[in-house]
């Protein structure tokens, strides 16, 4: 490792670097401008070329995380602390505050993590959102659904990745949906309750925002493709620098950020367009997942990971677009659950195919949401494409996806499939 004493670059502490397939680019982009020290749950492997020091701690233990952060601060003159891990945003803010470094208040981050708190703040500040009731039992959920009116959405108040989230069209579907949401909610740290919410009928988008010293810039809009009900599995995303939507959704995005009290950082804001007007789903106070920030960079040239690091270190981020194109990601799933026996990409690799990544290997068990799984148990990987427009980028992604061959040894009643 490089001797930090010989480097003149500022030092930033990154908490919970995540998986290389989905977060490797974030660490790489931050390390291009900063010396990085890492607070991680396992001994570094792929991270090593990008870091100067690290500490291994139990990231689920707030006291251990704070102690590990203080130990690294004792060895380095830290300029900032940051994370792109959803489960670490609150303890990372606490650590930054303890070290006297820039941060949005931990209490604000807690409000972002607890969707019930966020809904209350949206209502108080007049942010267009969804009717929402926090419940603690099946009976309360049933009563709330009757009041709101079917279809409704059941979700854990404190989680991520659409895990435990289901649409419910009638009373007969409520029991299974409540059990799934309650199971996931029990693992929450900021809240263990379940929310029953109004179903917002319209296309889903995310708005990628950067807030610095209370001023928010909408950098890009991501258009999503979701699985059919009852699940909300994310199947594809696309970003187009020429998308006209930012003008429509920027006021609602800024209103949500202000309502929650976010003063600094990069936010991933999920909305639905109902009759063409934005309605808030949730605000994630960190870099988007599913490679969305990489799509933003391919389409606009704006580096959101670098922007997040700059803000964490009290510096104004550079949000000047240097490109005007489009990019899309196709998230790859098999048609059925089973044991993976073969997975290849058998197509050409034209310049517009930015990357193909697989996250599983032969012998892995794949369990789709329809069989009780989630994005961590059912996804094969992803591929990313570029083009002049999002329509063409999405078409290229679909074309490339047809060259992905996944063969599964199915459970009884299922069959082999290609992604």
Secondary structure, DSSP 8 states (H G I E B T S, - for coil): ---GGG--S-EEEEE----HHHHHHHHHHHHTTSEEEEEESS--STTGGG-SEEEE--TT-HHHHHHHHHHHHHHS-EEEEEE--GGGHHHHHHHHHHTT-----HHHHHHHH-HHHHHHHHHHTT-----EEEESSHHHHHHHHHHH-SSEEEEESS--TTTT-EEE-SGGGHHHHHHHHHHHHTT-SS---EEEEE---S-EEEEEEEEETTEEEEEEEEEEEE-STT---EEEEEEETT-THHHHHHHHHHHHHHHHT--SEEEEEEEEEETTEEEEEEEESS--STTHHHHHHHHH---HHHHHHHHHTT-----------EEEEEEEE-SS-EEEEEEEE-S---TTEEEEEE---TT-EE--GGGT--HHHHEEEEEEEEESSHHHHHHHHHHHHTTEEEEEEE-TT------
